């Protein structure tokens, strides 16, 4: 099990958590939150172990510095998810019904971007195995292009969620509004992390 897998699992667990919170099922949300915390902890441990297995001077198909950057970016995904679940859990936050549909779509797409980034990392391994052959490289390009398209879609979805929240914020407690915007920001950051992974993979693949 690698840090990439933990990041993907953690992103998928976020959807479980959000569904539980939307249903006001805080027993289920508590279990999901604990799973997220454990996955984030596992990712931190895997990051440390992986770095220890990359001694300086070791010949790698990808430069050590690039691998460390990928590891760091992948590790930020569970950290961000832990932050999202923590913000909501501490206040037993429920997403207002007026924005729940668009918020769910926004969150689902952000998690999908993480899955796409994971596929891109898998494909980079395949590219290296085939000595950066054209077929494998083309497939990597397709995945990264898909990730870019997802990021644009997620940006648009975030605008919609923000606008819907703006339209109703006068009817909500100000502190709740502040935390809701923070949660939206964090989920947007989750998608940004996935996009950053894609950009890093692109730089590696063209070298």
Secondary structure in CASP SS format (residue, H / E / C, confidence):
PFRMAT SS
TARGET T0000
AUTHOR 0000-0000-0000
METHOD secondary structure of the structure
MODEL  1
X C 1.00
X C 1.00
X H 1.00
X H 1.00
X H 1.00
X H 1.00
X H 1.00
X H 1.00
X H 1.00
X H 1.00
X H 1.00
X H 1.00
X H 1.00
X H 1.00
X H 1.00
X H 1.00
X H 1.00
X H 1.00
X H 1.00
X H 1.00
X H 1.00
X H 1.00
X C 1.00
X C 1.00
X C 1.00
X H 1.00
X H 1.00
X H 1.00
X H 1.00
X H 1.00
X H 1.00
X H 1.00
X H 1.00
X H 1.00
X H 1.00
X H 1.00
X H 1.00
X H 1.00
X H 1.00
X H 1.00
X H 1.00
X H 1.00
X H 1.00
X H 1.00
X H 1.00
X H 1.00
X H 1.00
X H 1.00
X H 1.00
X H 1.00
X H 1.00
X H 1.00
X C 1.00
X C 1.00
X C 1.00
X C 1.00
X C 1.00
X C 1.00
X C 1.00
X C 1.00
X C 1.00
X C 1.00
X C 1.00
X H 1.00
X H 1.00
X H 1.00
X H 1.00
X H 1.00
X H 1.00
X H 1.00
X H 1.00
X H 1.00
X H 1.00
X H 1.00
X H 1.00
X H 1.00
X H 1.00
X H 1.00
X H 1.00
X H 1.00
X H 1.00
X H 1.00
X H 1.00
X H 1.00
X H 1.00
X H 1.00
X H 1.00
X H 1.00
X H 1.00
X H 1.00
X H 1.00
X C 1.00
X C 1.00
X C 1.00
X C 1.00
X C 1.00
X H 1.00
X H 1.00
X H 1.00
X H 1.00
X H 1.00
X H 1.00
X H 1.00
X H 1.00
X H 1.00
X H 1.00
X H 1.00
X H 1.00
X H 1.00
X H 1.00
X H 1.00
X H 1.00
X H 1.00
X H 1.00
X H 1.00
X H 1.00
X H 1.00
X H 1.00
X H 1.00
X H 1.00
X H 1.00
X H 1.00
X H 1.00
X H 1.00
X H 1.00
X H 1.00
X H 1.00
X H 1.00
X H 1.00
X C 1.00
X C 1.00
X C 1.00
X C 1.00
X H 1.00
X H 1.00
X H 1.00
X H 1.00
X H 1.00
X H 1.00
X H 1.00
X H 1.00
X H 1.00
X H 1.00
X H 1.00
X H 1.00
X H 1.00
X H 1.00
X H 1.00
X H 1.00
X H 1.00
X H 1.00
X H 1.00
X H 1.00
X H 1.00
X H 1.00
X H 1.00
X H 1.00
X H 1.00
X H 1.00
X H 1.00
X H 1.00
X H 1.00
X H 1.00
X H 1.00
X H 1.00
X H 1.00
X H 1.00
X H 1.00
X H 1.00
X H 1.00
X H 1.00
X C 1.00
X C 1.00
X H 1.00
X H 1.00
X H 1.00
X H 1.00
X H 1.00
X H 1.00
X H 1.00
X H 1.00
X H 1.00
X H 1.00
X H 1.00
X H 1.00
X H 1.00
X H 1.00
X H 1.00
X H 1.00
X H 1.00
X H 1.00
X H 1.00
X H 1.00
X H 1.00
X H 1.00
X H 1.00
X H 1.00
X H 1.00
X H 1.00
X H 1.00
X H 1.00
X H 1.00
X H 1.00
X H 1.00
X H 1.00
X C 1.00
X C 1.00
END
